[in-house]
Amino acid sequence: MSKKLDYSLLELASVREGDSVSATLANSVAYAQHAEKLGFKRFWLAEHHNMEGITSSATSVLVGHIAGQTNSIRVGSGGVMLPNHPPLVIAEQFGTLECLYPGRIDLGLGRAPGTDQITARALRRDGIGAEQFPEDVAHLQSLLGPLQPGQQVKAIPGAGTNVPIWLLGSSLYSAQLAAMRGLPYAFAGHFAPRLYREALRVYRENFQPSEQLQQPYAMLAIPAVPADSMNQAKRLTTTSYQRILALFRGQPLWMKPPVDSMEGLWNAAEEAGVKDFLGLQVLGNSTDIKQQLDELLSDIQIEELMFTVDIYEPEKRRHALNILAESLSNDG
C-alpha cells in the first residue's frame, strides 16, 4: 500500500446458530480485546433491530460494555441510526460514555432505520424520519458542544464533551452532508459497494473545514475473510454467503457453519446478488489480502479501513485478525 492506513473493525455481535446472546457478547469482548492487542484503532458496533441473529440493537449499551473490557482501542457506533432517536437522548448516552472512557468514544451516525419499515415505525418518533437528518445532526453537535448563554435544553452529561461525530452512508447524500459540515465520513462498502468511488470523491472535493476537522478524513468499510490459505478462506466465506442469502430471503440471520459447496443452496440469481453484495470483499492469506488491498486502494484516497470479519468459529475469527494485521503492516 502506498501509505500506512489506520485499520479498524465493525461488529454486529452476530449469533451463531444455537448459541446464546450471552455467549455471543462474550465472544465480541474477546474479539475486541484481541484487536486491541494487535493495534486496531477502532471497534464499532452497528445498530440493527428486529433481526434474529444480530444482537447489537442496544448500541450504546454495548459500546460501554466493550469500552469497559478494553483499555485503549476507540469504541463507538457504526452507527447509531439517528432517525430512531431524539438527539438529546443520544447526546446524554454518548456524553456519559465519554465521561466514563475519556478520549475513546466515537459517535457514528446513519440516516437509515437499520431495520424493516414496520419496526422503524415502532422505533421512530411520530412524523420524524430521515428527512430531518441534517437538522438532527446539527442539534446533536450543539448538544455535545460547549454550553451557550441562555441555552435551555442541555445534555447533562454531554455538553462540552465534543464526542467526535462521524457520518456514515452508502450513497452520495451523507458524503455531501459530511463534506458540508466538515465531519469525518465512512462509506459502507461492506454491504453497498457500488458507489464507493464516487462518494469518496464527492466528499473530498466538497469538504469544508470545521472546528472538529481541518482536513477530510474518509474511512471505507469492507468485508474480509483472512485465513491461512486461499482455499480455507473460500470455504470460510460460505458462512457470509449463507447469511446474506438468508437476508435476501427474509429469514433469520443466524451464523451457520461453513460448507464445502454452496451448490444446491442458492440459485444463479441469488449467487449473483450475494456476490454483488460482497463486491469489495478481500480474502486469503496475508499476501493475498495485501495484493487485493493494493488494487482496491490504487484509485481512491482514504485514511482508514474498517473490516467486517464474518467467520463462524470464534477462535478462527480472532486468528483472522492476526493475518489481517500482518497484511496491513507489510506495506513496503
Secondary structure, DSSP 8 states (H G I E B T S, - for coil): --S--EEEEEE--B-BTT--HHHHHHHHHHHHHHHHHHT--EEEE----S-TTB--SSHHHHHHHHHHT-SSSEEEEEEEEGGGS-HHHHHHHHHHHHHHSTT-EEEEEESS-SS-HHHHHHHS-TT--GGGHHHHHHHHHHHHS---TT--S--TTTTT----EEEEESSSHHHHHHHHHT--EEE-TTT--TTHHHHHHHHHHH----SS-SS--EEEEEEEEE-SSHHHHHHHTHHHHHHHHHHHHT----B----S--BTTB-HHHHHHHHHHTTT-EEESHHHHHHHHHHHGGG---SEEEEE---SSHHHHHHHHHHHHHHHH---
